[in-house]
Amino acid sequence: MNVLMRVFFDTKHKELFSLLKDYPDKSVLRLLKKIDPSHISTYEQGLVD
């Protein structure tokens, strides 16, 4: 992952999660887990439901 993407996800991962956690298509969260593995535990919270 390049530096710009890392900085983006480090600063916005909680905001992205709060916007997408109730989205009916959970494939979005699975994609974020692949793109941003350093915050995988945050995205998995939305998949547990």
Backbone as ProteinMPNN parsed JSONL, in Angstrom:
{"seq_chain_A": "MNVLMRVFFDTKHKELFSLLKDYPDKSVLRLLKKIDPSHISTYEQGLVD", "coords_chain_A": {"N_chain_A": [[0.857, -1.174, 0.0], [0.545, 2.175, -0.83], [1.955, 5.235, 0.501], [0.191, 7.425, 0.596], [-2.342, 6.213, 0.508], [-2.234, 4.766, 2.893], [-2.096, 6.832, 4.817], [-4.565, 8.028, 4.318], [-6.411, 5.921, 5.057], [-5.622, 5.524, 7.7], [-6.501, 7.871, 8.859], [-9.211, 7.991, 8.201], [-10.562, 5.558, 8.62], [-12.366, 4.951, 10.726], [-14.456, 6.704, 10.254], [-15.304, 5.847, 7.705], [-16.154, 3.282, 8.415], [-18.281, 3.855, 10.19], [-20.092, 4.981, 8.426], [-20.641, 2.861, 6.718], [-21.324, 0.574, 8.173], [-23.994, -0.229, 8.586], [-24.835, -0.703, 6.072], [-26.54, -2.663, 3.704], [-25.214, -4.451, 1.925], [-22.697, -6.405, 2.638], [-20.356, -6.946, 1.36], [-18.873, -4.738, 0.836], [-17.561, -4.09, 3.234], [-15.973, -6.361, 3.415], [-14.306, -5.94, 1.227], [-12.98, -3.613, 2.081], [-11.504, -4.742, 4.153], [-9.605, -6.151, 2.706], [-8.317, -4.118, 1.277], [-7.406, -2.45, 3.293], [-5.776, -3.785, 5.495], [-4.637, -3.175, 7.974], [-6.556, -2.207, 9.658], [-8.351, -4.199, 10.105], [-9.795, -5.359, 12.228], [-11.641, -3.413, 12.931], [-13.35, -3.327, 10.675], [-14.346, -5.916, 10.73], [-16.114, -5.85, 12.835], [-18.493, -4.913, 11.774], [-19.209, -7.057, 10.235], [-19.896, -9.072, 11.919], [-22.496, -8.87, 12.882]], "CA_chain_A": [[0.0, 0.0, 0.0], [1.386, 3.371, -0.883], [1.913, 6.107, 1.677], [-1.023, 8.238, 0.554], [-3.47, 5.356, 0.91], [-2.082, 4.453, 4.317], [-2.473, 8.026, 5.561], [-6.016, 8.169, 4.173], [-7.122, 4.941, 5.875], [-5.32, 5.778, 9.107], [-7.294, 8.996, 9.36], [-10.631, 7.91, 7.849], [-11.161, 4.226, 8.732], [-13.519, 4.971, 11.635], [-15.531, 7.407, 9.559], [-15.803, 4.929, 6.683], [-16.887, 2.207, 9.08], [-19.554, 4.353, 10.721], [-20.994, 5.195, 7.298], [-20.944, 1.626, 5.991], [-21.605, -0.57, 9.039], [-25.382, -0.658, 8.422], [-25.111, -0.901, 4.645], [-26.981, -4.054, 3.576], [-24.263, -5.277, 1.175], [-21.499, -6.536, 3.472], [-19.149, -7.133, 0.542], [-18.108, -3.492, 0.929], [-16.656, -4.241, 4.381], [-14.971, -7.389, 3.059], [-13.348, -5.276, 0.336], [-12.146, -2.742, 2.903], [-10.554, -5.599, 4.871], [-8.511, -6.477, 1.784], [-7.609, -2.899, 0.908], [-6.843, -1.821, 4.493], [-5.653, -4.846, 6.5], [-4.187, -2.702, 9.286], [-7.739, -1.898, 10.464], [-9.256, -5.315, 9.848], [-10.685, -5.599, 13.371], [-12.729, -2.43, 12.848], [-14.283, -3.739, 9.631], [-14.979, -7.162, 11.137], [-17.231, -5.536, 13.739], [-19.694, -4.8, 10.948], [-19.533, -8.348, 9.631], [-20.347, -9.993, 12.966], [-23.943, -8.764, 13.061]], "C_chain_A": [[0.899, 1.232, 0.0], [1.11, 4.287, 0.316], [0.621, 6.92, 1.722], [-2.253, 7.427, 0.985], [-3.411, 5.038, 2.396], [-2.518, 5.633, 5.186], [-3.99, 8.22, 5.499], [-6.751, 7.206, 5.102], [-6.815, 5.106, 7.362], [-6.183, 6.893, 9.675], [-8.796, 8.807, 9.164], [-11.285, 6.544, 8.097], [-12.375, 4.2, 9.657], [-14.719, 5.649, 10.983], [-16.148, 6.522, 8.471], [-16.645, 3.823, 7.318], [-18.24, 2.693, 9.582], [-20.568, 4.606, 9.603], [-21.475, 3.883, 6.673], [-21.374, 0.45, 6.866], [-23.032, -1.089, 8.893], [-25.783, -0.844, 6.964], [-25.454, -2.37, 4.421], [-25.995, -4.982, 2.85], [-22.929, -5.322, 1.92], [-20.223, -6.775, 2.666], [-18.279, -5.873, 0.558], [-17.113, -3.581, 2.084], [-15.594, -5.3, 4.111], [-13.907, -6.805, 2.133], [-12.424, -4.354, 1.125], [-11.13, -3.554, 3.718], [-9.361, -5.945, 3.992], [-7.664, -5.253, 1.465], [-6.829, -2.332, 2.089], [-6.705, -2.85, 5.622], [-5.195, -4.366, 7.879], [-5.35, -2.34, 10.199], [-8.803, -2.986, 10.313], [-10.234, -5.549, 11.002], [-11.856, -4.62, 13.384], [-13.777, -2.887, 11.846], [-15.003, -5.038, 10.002], [-16.134, -6.941, 12.109], [-18.539, -5.431, 12.96], [-20.116, -6.086, 10.305], [-20.098, -9.335, 10.649], [-21.863, -10.013, 13.082], [-24.663, -9.751, 12.266]], "O_chain_A": [[1.881, 1.308, 0.739], [0.131, 4.104, 1.04], [0.027, 7.077, 2.788], [-3.095, 7.915, 1.739], [-4.437, 5.044, 3.076], [-3.227, 5.451, 6.175], [-4.622, 8.538, 6.507], [-7.626, 7.629, 5.858], [-7.681, 4.848, 8.197], [-6.555, 6.857, 10.848], [-9.584, 9.409, 9.894], [-12.471, 6.388, 7.806], [-13.332, 3.476, 9.379], [-15.858, 5.212, 11.147], [-17.37, 6.459, 8.336], [-17.713, 3.475, 6.815], [-19.244, 2.002, 9.411], [-21.772, 4.459, 9.815], [-22.591, 3.809, 6.159], [-21.759, -0.589, 6.329], [-23.26, -2.287, 9.06], [-26.947, -1.113, 6.664], [-24.731, -3.244, 4.9], [-25.952, -6.178, 3.139], [-22.132, -4.387, 1.839], [-19.13, -6.803, 3.231], [-17.074, -5.949, 0.316], [-15.953, -3.195, 1.935], [-14.446, -5.153, 4.53], [-12.73, -7.145, 2.251], [-11.22, -4.314, 0.869], [-10.012, -3.092, 3.943], [-8.232, -6.022, 4.476], [-6.439, -5.341, 1.39], [-5.731, -1.801, 1.92], [-7.446, -2.788, 6.603], [-5.354, -5.092, 8.86], [-5.153, -2.181, 11.403], [-10.001, -2.714, 10.385], [-11.388, -5.903, 10.765], [-12.953, -4.979, 13.811], [-14.972, -2.838, 12.138], [-16.158, -5.231, 9.62], [-17.04, -7.77, 12.189], [-19.588, -5.832, 13.463], [-21.26, -6.215, 9.868], [-20.715, -10.33, 10.268], [-22.451, -11.06, 13.352], [-25.893, -9.796, 12.303]]}, "name": "protein", "num_of_chains": 1, "seq": "MNVLMRVFFDTKHKELFSLLKDYPDKSVLRLLKKIDPSHISTYEQGLVD"}
